[in-house]
Amino acid sequence: MYGLESGKKQLFQFDLEVDIKKNPKKAKELLEKTNSRCQEMKKLMKAGGSKKELENWGTLLHGYTSLSKVLSKIAKQ
């Protein structure tokens, strides 16, 4: 029946999350890398380019921003 099962389910964790919990220094290093790459991409986007290139840089920038948010949340735990 629903809710009457014995035992608790184990929470899902990504490989990156497990690695960072084992080695907190790795989170700091990855955060520094992602922040520096975000700054580089912002400079490239400000320099200009074709519409397709700017869309690709924007997509990458969103990915790196999301990664840095996830890394900072994991590091706080």
N, C-alpha and C positions, 0 to 999 in steps of 0.2 A: 504494500500500500504506500501511498504517497506520504513521505515524511516519517515513516515508521521503520525505515531501513536502519540496520545497525551499522555503526562505524561512520566516520566522517570521511568525506571525499577530500582528496589532496588537492590543494590549489595548483593551478597550472602556472609554471614559471618559464620564461624564455631563457635560452642559453646565455644570452647577454646578461640577464638579470642575475643568474646564478653565478656567473664569472665575477660580476661586480661585487656581489655580496661576499665572495671569497677574498677578493683583492680590491679594497676600496680605492687604492691609488690609481687603479686602472680607470675608474670613473672620472677622476680628476684629469687624467691625461686625455681621455676621449672628449671630455667637455672642452678642454683647451683646443684640441684639434678641430672640433666642430665649430667653435666660435671663430677661430682664425679663418676657416674655410668660408664661413658665412660672410665675414668681412671682405674676403677676396671676391666672392661672388657679387656682393653689393657694389664693389668698385667696378667690376666688369660690366654690371648692368647699367651703372651710371655713365660709363664710357660710351654706351650705345651699341648698336648692331642691328642685324635684321630682326624682323618680328619673330621669326621661328627661334632664333638664338635666345632672344629675351624670354620667350615662353619656356624654353628648356632651362635657362638659368633660374627662372622663377620657380619652376617645379623642383629643381634641386635645392633651392633655398628653403622652400617649404619643408622638404624632407629633412634637411639638416636642422631646421628650427624644431621640428617635431622630435627628432632624436635628442636634441639638447634638453628639451622639456622632460622627456622620459628619463634620461640619465640623471637629471637633477632630482626627480621624484624618487628614483631608486636609491640614490645616494643619501637622501634624507631618512630612508627607512632603516 
